[in-house]
Amino acid sequence: MSTYYDRVQSLLTRRARGASLQELARETGWQLRSVEVILSRARVGKLSPPVRWTPRQDQVITEHWDIENSHQIARRLQRLRPGVSYWAVNSRARRLGLAKLTPPACWKTENMT
């Protein structure tokens, strides 16, 4: 079974060999503009496979969600996953079904003393 990323690499190769964007769009069932954008991102290295969250990383988020904000959790996760952003922490927390017990205005770093 081919992954999305394998498929995009195959499209890149075919495009380099002269296949038209219309032909690639017809073959994939994607819109022409989507094919253009996807191939452009893949060509410059901005399309990469998603990074998988490990059970340990999920555990860190779950353990600290109620007592720290996402910026602090992201800093804590730097040891396990360099480059993780607070946006990624927020997104993962939502997928894990976590919610803050207090209003968001209370979760600013300067209020966390």
N, C-alpha and C positions, 0 to 999 in steps of 0.2 A: 504494500500500500504506500503510495507516494504522499509525502506531506506537502503542505502548502508551499513551504520554502523550496522543496525539491522542484515543485511545479514551476515556481517563479524562476528558478535557475534554468530550467529547461526552456522557458519562454525567452529568457535573456539570450541564451545560446541561439535559439531559432531566429530571434530578432537580429542578432549579429550576423547571421548567415543570409539575411535579406528578407525574412518574412515580414509582411506588412502588419501594421497595428490592427487593421480591420480583420485580417485573417486570424490573428491571435485572439482578438475579441470574440469573433464568431466561434472559434474552437473552445474557448473557456466558458462562454456564456456571460462574460463580464462586459460592462459598458466600455466603450472605446476610451473614454477619459480615465476610467479606473485602471485599464491596462497601461496607459501612458504613465500615470502616477506611480503605480506599483513598480514598473520597470525602471523608472527614473530613480526611485528610492533604493531599489536593489542595486542599481549600477553604482551609486555613490556610497553604498554601505550603510544606509539608514533603515534597512529592512532586515531585521535579524530575528531568529527564533525567540519566542518568549522565554524568560528566565523562570524556572520552576521554583515555587516556594517550598522549602523543606518543612517537615513537621516541627523541627526545632525553632525555625523562624516564626512559624505560626504560634508556637508556644510562647515565645518572647512577647509577641503582640498581645496575645490573650492575657498573659500574666500582668502586663503593665498598662493595658488599655484604660483601666479605671483610675490609675494613679499618675499617669504621665500623659503629656500631649504627643501628637504625632512627630513633632520635631525631635523630642527627646528619645522617642522609641527608634526613630531613624538613626540617631547617633548611636544608640545602644546596638542596633543591628549592623553597624558598620564593620564590626569584627567578624560577623558571620557572612555578610553580603556587602562588600564594598560598593559604594555608589548608590545605595538604596536611598530614595527620596521620601520626604514626608508625604508626598502625594501617593506614592506607591504604598506606604503604610496605611493611609486612609482608605485607599481602594481595597487593599487586602482585608482590612478590618470589616469593611462593608460586606465583602464576600463571605467572611467568617460569621456574619450576623451580629457583630458587636456594635453596641451603641453606647454613647456617653450618658452617664446618669445625671450630669449637670449641664446647664446651658453652655453652648460653645463659647460665649463671651468670657467665661471663667477659665478657659483653657489656653490663655496666652502665656508665653514663657515667662514674662515678667511677673505674672500672678502665681507662679509655681515655686513658692519659697517655703 
